[in-house]
Amino acid sequence: MIKIKDLQYSVNGKSILEDINLEIPDGSFAAIIGPNGAGKSTLIKLLLGLIELKEGSITIDDMPQRRWLKEHSFGYLPQREEYDRLFPATALDIVLMGISGSLPLGKRCNASHKARAREVMSLCGIEDKCDDQIGNLSGGEFQRLLLARAVITDSNYLILDEPEAGIDRPGVTSFFKLLKLLNEQGKTIITVSHDLHTLSEYCSFLICLNKRLHCHDKTELVNADIIHKTFGEGVRLIEKDY
């Protein structure tokens, strides 16, 4: 379980996050939604330890965050990660990056590591892309590749920052079905997204954020009032027509 208590964050006197108190239970498929500039990516970076937490506390599995990070890691898919698609690297090379950082200095990935990488790529539906150059992958295939790199860490937690960026609608649906499968296999997933309809279909826990929390409970509890508080009165909630 992840517990965030009394979290505040500001930059040069400008408040970015205020009074954040949140618990994300184990096994959740949690989504963070909110307008641009709401503090979503900042909250993720604080959770990952990428920026320093100065006010409040974060506890992971009943351990202070900093101590937990010394012994564990998150599987992480960052927002709009850029690669030189002409760089001569295969898909398998990118997935192996997920474990190379945990190897002793000077040690290279061996056959067992490569077998594990192929296994994870199969789970992510790109087993036939192992030897492909990254420049030959589609946007959806590349996102699955980065997800495989996150999954191979064997962390119980996967954190994704707008993973649907650059993927067409069928690809988004396929990607979230994969995330749901990983969730059902025991991963706690936290994703930042703008796609409320997709999230309401696949996620079990919704976090509405605009500097402050306006809702953090199961998706069926989110209504027009909560959406207006989060995004402003100019946003209209449209029901999906099945």
N, C-alpha and C positions, 0 to 999 in steps of 0.2 A: 504494500500500500504506500502511496505517496501522500504526505500531509504537508500542506503549506499553511503557515500561520503568521498572521499580521505582517504580510510582506508589503513593503513599500519600495519604490524605485524611482529615482529622479536623475536627470542629467542637466548639469549647469543650472540648477534651481527649478527646472521644468519637470513637473510631476508626470511620470509615464504610467505607473501603476500605484494604486492606492488601496489599502485595507483588503488585501487578497487573503482570504481564508478558504481553503479548499482541501477536500479529501478525494482521491481517486482510488477506488477499491481495486484490489487485484482482480485480473480477468476482465476489466472494463475495456470497451472499445469507445474511448472518449474523443470528442471533437471540440475544438476551441473555435468559436465563430465570433465575428465582430468586424466593424468597418476598418478601412485602412488607417493606420496610426493608432489603433486601439490598444496596442501593447502586447499583441498575441506572440509575435516572434521574440520580443523581449522576455516574456514569461518563459518561453521554451528555452532560451539561452541561459536564463537564470537557473532553470531546472537542470540543464546539462552542465552547469558550472563554467560556461564559456564567458560569462561576465560575473563580476563579484557581487555577491549578496551582502548588502550592508545593513538592511533593516528587515527584521522578521526571521523566520526559520523555515527550512525545508528538511523533512525527515523521510527517508526511504527505507522501507522494511525495518522500521523502528530504529534506524541508525541515522545519526546526523549526516546530512548530504555529503560533506567533504570526506568524512570517513568512509562512507559507502562507495564513493567514486574511486578511492584508493584501492578498493578490493573488487569492484565490479565496473561494468560499463553499460551504457545505453546503446542499442541499435539506433542509428540516426540517419535519416534521409533529409538533408538540408534543403532549403528553398533555392530553386533554380541553380543548382550546382553546375558550374561551367567546366567543361573539358574541351581541350583542343581535339576535335573529332578527327583531325588528321594525324594525331599522335599514334605511332605504331604500337598500340596495345590491343590485346584481345579482350573479349568479354570476361574470360576466365581470369586474366590478370587483374581486372578491376575488382572482381569478387574477392580475390585473395588479399587485396588491400585491407579487407575487413579484419583479417587476423594477423597480418604482417607486423602491426604495431605492438602486438602482445608477445611476439617472439623475442628470445634473448638477442642481444646485440650481435650482429654478424650472422645470425642463423637465417637460412632461407627456407621458404616453403618446400615441403617434401611431398612425396607421392600421396601420403595419407591426407595432407591438407588439400591437395588438388582433388582427391576423391570426395572429400567433404564439400568442396566448392561445387563440384558437379552435382552432388546430391541436392544442395540448396538451390542451384539453378534449375534443377528438375522440378522442385517444389514450386518455384516461382514461374514455371511455364516457359523457360528459355533454355532448356537442356540442349537444344539443337544449335545454340548460338555460341557455345563455348569457345570455338576457335575463330569466330568472326571478329574482324576488326571493328572497333567501337564506332567508327565512322559509317559503317554499313547498317547500323541499327536504326529502327524507327524510333519516334519519340516514346511510344508506349513500351517498346522493348527496352529502351535505355532506362526508363523509370523502374521497370522490373529488375533490371541489372543492378541499379543502385539499391533497390530493396533487398536483393540477394546479398549484397555487400553488407547491409545492416543486419540481416538475419543470421549470417555466418558468425557473428559475434557470440551467438548463443545467449544473449541477454534475455531476461524475462520481459524487458520493456522495449518497445519500438516507438520512436518519436519521429513524426513526419511533418515537415513544414510545407504546406500547399503541394502535396505530391501529385495532384491532378494537373498542375500547370503544364501547358504544352501538349496535352493529350486530348484526342477527340472524344466525343461522347461515348461511343462504344468502348473505347479504351479505358475511360474513367470507370464505367460500370464493371468491366473485367478486372480492373485493378482493385476496386473496392471489394469485389467478391473474393479476391485473393487475400486481402487484408482480413476479411471476415473469417476465412479459413484458418489463417494464422492465429487469430483471436480464439477461435474454437479449439485450437491445439494448445492453448494456454498462455499465449502472449498477451500482455497488457499493452494496448495500443493507444497512443495519443496523437491526434492529427490536427493540424490547423487547416481550415478549409473555408471556402465561401459557398460551397454547393450544399445548401440546406436540405434540399429534397433528397439528394444522395445520402447525406449524413443521417437523415431521419429514417432512411430505409435500412442502413447497415449498422449504425452506432447505437450503443446502449446508454450513453452518458453524454450530455451536451453541456458545454461550458460557454455561456454568453458573456463576452468581455468587451467593455469599452472604458478602459482605465480602471473601472471598478467591475466587480462581478454583479451581473443582474440575474443570473440563473446558473445553477450547477446541479442538475438532476437528470432523470431519465427524459428522453426526447419527447415523450408524449405529454410532458408537463409544459412544454414550450407553447406559448400562444401569441396572438397578435400583440398583446400588451408588452410582453417580454421582448419581442422583436423590435417594437418601436422604441423601447427604452435603450436597447442595444445599438440600433442602427439610426434612430431618429424618426421623427413623425413622417418624413417623406417616403418611407419604405412601405410598400403594400405587400402583405402576405397572400400569395396566390395558391390555392389548393391544387394539388396535382390531379389531373384527370386521368383515371385508369380506364 
